[in-house]
Amino acid sequence: MSERLEEGLIYEVLSAVEEIPEGKVATYGQIARLIGREKNARLVGRVLSMAERYGEYPCHRVVNHAGRTAPGWREQRELLLMEGVPFKDHDHVDIKRCRWEG
């Protein structure tokens, strides 16, 4: 994506992520829909990859549509397990049991 991310958009994404309760997960696409950008799930991922620049947000609660955690981010699984999020296998949360309906 060549477009420069505007701070307003970044905070829209982060505000939506901040609403995900402990023990629940949302998908990138779900966050995109919540902010009115239905086809921009990858944009949500891009924003979350730089979220630490803007403060502390529960980005670990966002997974892909199949419940897969982010590749290479081992801590995500640990954080989700500490919150009681159930997993189907090592890399996939049980999205049917823990999806946030926000």
C-alpha positions in Angstrom: 0.0 0.0 0.0 1.5 3.2 -1.1 -0.9 5.5 0.7 0.3 7.2 3.8 -1.8 6.3 6.8 -3.5 9.2 8.4 -3.5 9.4 12.2 -7.3 9.6 12.3 -7.5 6.2 10.6 -4.9 4.7 12.8 -6.8 5.8 15.9 -10.1 4.5 14.4 -8.5 1.1 14.1 -6.9 1.2 17.5 -10.1 2.4 19.2 -12.0 -0.5 17.7 -9.3 -3.0 18.9 -9.5 -1.4 22.3 -13.1 -2.5 22.6 -12.4 -6.2 22.3 -12.9 -7.7 25.7 -10.5 -9.9 27.5 -11.0 -13.6 26.5 -12.4 -12.7 23.1 -10.9 -12.2 19.6 -11.9 -10.3 16.5 -10.7 -10.7 12.9 -8.9 -8.1 10.8 -12.0 -8.1 8.5 -14.3 -7.5 11.4 -12.3 -4.5 12.6 -12.3 -3.2 9.0 -16.1 -3.4 8.9 -16.5 -1.7 12.2 -14.6 1.3 11.0 -16.5 1.4 7.7 -13.7 0.0 5.5 -15.1 -3.4 4.7 -12.5 -4.4 2.1 -9.5 -3.2 4.1 -8.5 -6.1 6.4 -4.9 -5.8 5.3 -4.9 -2.1 6.2 -6.0 -3.1 9.7 -3.0 -5.5 9.9 -0.7 -2.8 8.8 -2.0 -0.4 11.4 -1.7 -3.1 14.1 1.9 -3.8 13.1 2.8 -0.3 14.2 0.4 0.1 17.1 3.1 0.2 19.8 4.1 3.7 18.5 0.7 4.9 19.7 0.4 3.3 23.1 -0.7 0.0 24.5 -3.6 -1.7 22.7 -4.8 -5.4 22.9 -3.6 -6.1 19.3 -3.0 -9.7 20.4 -6.8 -10.2 20.3 -7.0 -9.8 16.5 -6.6 -12.9 14.3 -7.3 -13.8 10.7 -10.7 -15.1 9.5 -9.8 -18.7 10.3 -8.6 -17.9 13.8 -4.9 -18.1 12.9 -2.5 -16.1 15.1 0.1 -13.8 13.5 3.0 -15.9 12.1 6.2 -15.2 14.0 4.5 -13.6 17.0 4.9 -16.3 19.7 3.8 -14.0 22.5 0.3 -13.6 20.9 -0.6 -17.2 21.7 0.7 -16.9 25.3 -1.2 -13.7 25.8 -4.4 -15.2 24.5 -4.0 -18.4 26.6 -3.5 -16.2 29.7 -6.9 -14.6 28.9 -8.6 -18.0 28.6 -9.0 -18.0 24.8 -9.5 -21.6 23.6 -7.3 -22.9 20.8 -8.2 -25.6 18.2 -4.5 -26.3 17.5 -1.2 -24.6 18.1 -1.8 -21.7 15.7 -5.6 -21.4 15.6 -8.0 -20.0 18.2 -11.4 -21.6 18.4 -13.1 -18.7 16.7 -16.6 -20.1 17.1 -16.2 -20.1 20.9 -14.4 -16.8 21.4 -15.3 -14.4 18.6 -16.3 -11.0 19.8 -19.6 -9.9 18.4 -18.8 -6.1 18.7 
